[in-house]
Amino acid sequence: MKILLGASIAIVLGVLIFFVWPSPIDGRAFYSGPMPELTGHFAPNRLLEACRRISVGEIVHADKLLVDEVGRVYAGDETGRILRLVPDDRGGFSLEVYAEPGGRPMELDFDPEGNLVGADLHGSHFLIDGNRGSRRLQTLDGLPSGTAGVAVARDGVVYYGAHTERYSDSDQVEAFLSMLAAEPSSELRAFDPRTGEVRTLVGDLLLPVGVELSANEDFVAVAEFFAYRVTRYWLSGPRAGTSDRLIENLPGVVDGLASDGRGTFYLTLPAYRTPALDWMQQHPWVKEQLAKLLPLLLRLGLGPGATPGVVLALDESGRILRSFQDPDGALVSSVTAAEYHAGDLYLSSIAGDWIARCPIEP
């Protein structure tokens, strides 16, 4: 009886302490609209069944990719390396370590000189690695930690998402806590390496993760992870200096955003929304309590498992042209990057150890 009473008191005290214990977030209500049904362009298909994995077990959690004009694939992984897959005459690829900048190089693009520009997720700088010759590593100071998404314009200006709130050193914990907090504290910024000037273009963003320019660079688009939308900022034309939504209220979280240079964007949806998630996002107190347990749940492996592989093709007005899917996630799942080159999509996932090559054109 005494043991039972003691256990009951311990449980009650534990519950009281849990609710008194401060949450790591200050949750805000978020609602993007009714969750779209998975019909039309969102209806499941098997267009990604033709994908072929070209690197398995050699690249550790490549969040973003970049493909150059001759079809070489670049990826930064969590070991601090930038890796390059080089096509051979037999239709295969060889893997080489292109650079070892350290940190967590996640976002990649080329500048007008052909240099590889990489954003370090945890550092306060951009990494410039010479694409020709000595591959010299140069640091550009004055830029914030938490950089997410990089696009370099033809004039050399770097557009990037600045994730200004940090809750954790773990990428996965950070993403989930940011989603629960729903704090619009991030920005889309422009950095000019020639002058060192940094300008804020759009504020009040919700975890920007992918940034890309339109084909003629009249606007820059930024994917907001758990806001299920892509925001557009006009750089020229009658709407220059203003922002709107390229697309919104999508059925899943968004991540990688890339252009084929011909007027088509490729947008990845690493995971679908659920009614429970939409309900929870509207109740800050519930989210604050869950945030206390989240790191433990993820360490116990109770986070989301394999999810469908989904990539949307959009035109520059935000109209969905096609969707490419692996609905079972058997071959590609939780896709966080999609890069187009010569009729193929190259895919990767921050949760995977592979890169896939997927033919999408005859």
SVG drawing of the C-alpha trace seen along z (x, -y; Angstrom):
<svg xmlns="http://www.w3.org/2000/svg" viewBox="-11 -50 57 52">
<polyline fill="none" stroke="black" stroke-width="0.4" points="0.0,0.0 2.8,-2.4 4.6,-1.6 1.4,-2.3 0.9,-5.6 4.5,-6.6 4.3,-5.9 1.1,-7.8 2.6,-10.8 5.7,-10.6 3.5,-10.5 1.4,-13.5 4.6,-15.5 6.1,-14.5 3.0,-15.8 3.0,-19.1 6.7,-19.6 6.3,-18.9 3.6,-21.5 5.5,-24.1 8.7,-23.4 9.2,-26.1 8.8,-25.3 11.7,-25.9 9.3,-27.8 6.7,-30.5 4.1,-28.9 1.9,-30.9 -1.3,-29.8 -0.9,-29.2 -3.5,-28.3 -2.9,-28.3 -6.4,-27.2 -8.2,-23.9 -5.9,-21.0 -6.2,-20.3 -7.4,-16.9 -4.9,-14.6 -6.7,-14.9 -5.8,-16.3 -2.1,-17.2 -1.8,-16.0 -3.2,-12.6 -0.7,-9.8 1.3,-8.6 4.3,-6.5 6.4,-8.8 9.4,-8.5 9.5,-4.7 12.0,-5.1 14.5,-6.7 17.9,-5.1 20.0,-5.6 23.5,-6.6 25.1,-6.9 24.0,-4.9 25.8,-5.0 28.5,-7.4 26.7,-10.7 25.4,-11.4 22.1,-13.4 22.5,-15.7 19.9,-18.3 20.4,-20.2 22.0,-19.5 23.5,-21.5 24.1,-20.3 26.5,-22.1 26.2,-22.5 28.0,-19.3 26.0,-17.2 28.3,-17.0 26.3,-16.8 27.4,-18.6 26.2,-17.9 27.1,-19.1 26.7,-16.5 26.7,-16.5 30.3,-15.4 31.4,-18.9 32.3,-17.8 31.2,-19.0 31.0,-15.9 30.9,-15.8 29.5,-13.0 31.1,-13.0 29.4,-11.2 31.5,-8.7 31.3,-7.3 29.3,-4.2 26.4,-6.2 27.6,-5.9 29.1,-8.3 32.3,-8.5 32.4,-10.2 35.1,-12.6 35.5,-14.9 35.4,-18.3 36.1,-20.4 36.1,-20.1 34.9,-23.4 33.7,-21.9 30.6,-23.0 27.4,-21.9 27.5,-23.1 23.9,-22.8 23.0,-25.4 24.9,-25.6 24.9,-27.7 27.3,-29.1 28.3,-32.7 29.0,-34.5 32.7,-33.5 31.9,-29.8 32.7,-29.6 30.7,-27.4 28.9,-29.3 28.0,-27.3 26.0,-28.5 27.0,-27.0 24.0,-26.3 25.8,-26.8 28.4,-29.3 28.1,-33.1 29.5,-33.2 29.2,-32.0 31.8,-29.7 33.3,-30.4 35.2,-27.5 36.9,-28.2 35.4,-26.0 38.5,-26.1 42.1,-25.7 43.1,-25.6 39.6,-25.4 40.6,-28.1 38.3,-28.5 37.3,-32.1 35.1,-33.4 32.7,-36.2 31.9,-37.9 28.9,-39.8 26.3,-37.2 24.1,-35.4 24.0,-31.9 21.0,-29.8 21.3,-30.6 18.8,-28.6 18.5,-28.7 20.9,-30.5 20.5,-31.8 23.2,-33.9 22.1,-36.3 24.0,-37.1 25.2,-40.3 26.7,-38.4 24.1,-39.4 23.4,-36.5 19.8,-36.1 19.3,-33.9 16.9,-33.1 18.0,-34.1 16.6,-31.9 17.2,-34.2 15.8,-32.0 17.8,-29.0 16.4,-26.5 18.8,-23.6 22.1,-22.5 20.3,-19.5 18.9,-20.2 16.0,-17.8 15.1,-19.2 15.5,-22.8 13.1,-22.2 10.4,-20.7 10.7,-23.3 10.5,-26.1 7.4,-24.5 5.8,-24.3 6.8,-27.9 5.4,-29.2 7.3,-32.5 7.6,-34.7 11.1,-35.8 13.0,-34.9 13.8,-37.1 14.7,-37.0 17.9,-39.1 20.2,-40.2 24.0,-40.3 26.3,-42.1 29.8,-40.7 31.3,-43.7 30.1,-46.2 29.3,-44.0 25.8,-45.5 23.0,-43.4 19.4,-44.3 16.3,-42.8 13.7,-42.2 10.9,-40.3 10.4,-39.9 8.0,-37.8 8.8,-34.5 8.3,-31.1 11.5,-29.1 12.7,-29.8 14.4,-26.7 14.7,-27.1 15.5,-30.3 15.5,-30.6 15.5,-33.2 13.1,-33.3 14.5,-32.6 15.0,-36.3 15.6,-37.3 12.6,-39.6 11.7,-37.9 13.2,-35.8 11.1,-33.0 11.5,-31.6 9.9,-28.3 8.7,-28.5 9.0,-25.1 5.9,-24.6 3.9,-27.5 3.2,-25.2 3.8,-28.1 6.3,-29.9 6.6,-33.7 7.7,-35.8 9.6,-39.1 9.6,-41.2 13.0,-42.6 11.9,-44.4 8.9,-45.4 5.8,-47.3 5.6,-45.3 9.3,-45.8 9.9,-46.0 6.7,-44.2 6.0,-40.6 3.1,-38.2 2.5,-34.4 3.7,-32.3 1.7,-29.4 0.2,-28.7 -1.8,-26.2 0.0,-23.2 -0.8,-19.7 2.7,-19.3 5.7,-21.0 8.0,-22.5 11.8,-22.4 14.0,-22.5 13.2,-25.0 15.1,-24.9 14.7,-26.4 15.5,-24.7 16.3,-28.2 13.4,-27.8 10.5,-29.0 9.8,-25.9 10.4,-25.5 10.8,-22.2 9.5,-22.2 9.9,-19.3 7.3,-18.3 9.2,-16.1 6.1,-15.2 2.3,-15.6 0.2,-17.6 -2.3,-15.7 -5.6,-16.8 -3.9,-16.3 -1.0,-18.6 -3.3,-21.3 -5.4,-21.2 -2.3,-21.3 -0.9,-24.3 -3.9,-26.3 -3.4,-25.6 -0.2,-27.2 -0.4,-25.7 -0.6,-22.2 2.5,-22.9 4.4,-24.3 3.9,-21.1 4.8,-18.9 8.0,-21.0 9.2,-19.9 9.1,-16.2 10.2,-16.6 14.0,-16.1 13.4,-12.9 10.8,-11.6 13.1,-12.1 16.1,-10.5 13.8,-7.5 13.1,-7.2 9.5,-8.3 9.7,-11.0 8.2,-10.5 9.3,-7.5 9.6,-7.2 7.3,-9.5 6.2,-9.6 8.6,-11.2 6.9,-14.2 8.2,-16.9 5.9,-19.6 6.7,-21.3 5.4,-24.9 5.5,-27.6 6.5,-31.1 2.9,-32.2 2.6,-29.4 0.5,-27.1 1.2,-23.4 2.3,-21.7 3.0,-18.2 3.7,-16.2 6.3,-13.4 5.8,-10.9 6.9,-7.7 3.8,-7.3 5.2,-4.4 8.6,-6.1 10.1,-2.8 12.8,-4.2 12.9,-8.0 11.3,-9.4 11.3,-12.6 12.8,-14.4 14.4,-17.7 16.2,-18.6 15.3,-18.3 17.6,-19.7 16.9,-19.5 19.5,-18.7 19.0,-17.5 15.7,-15.7 16.5,-14.3 15.7,-15.2 18.4,-14.6 16.9,-14.0 18.3,-13.8 16.9,-13.8 18.3,-15.2 17.1,-11.9 18.8,-9.6 22.2,-8.4 21.5,-8.5 21.2,-10.6 18.8,-9.5 18.6,-10.2 15.1,-10.3 14.2,-10.6 11.2,-12.9 11.5,-13.7 11.6,-11.2"/>
</svg>
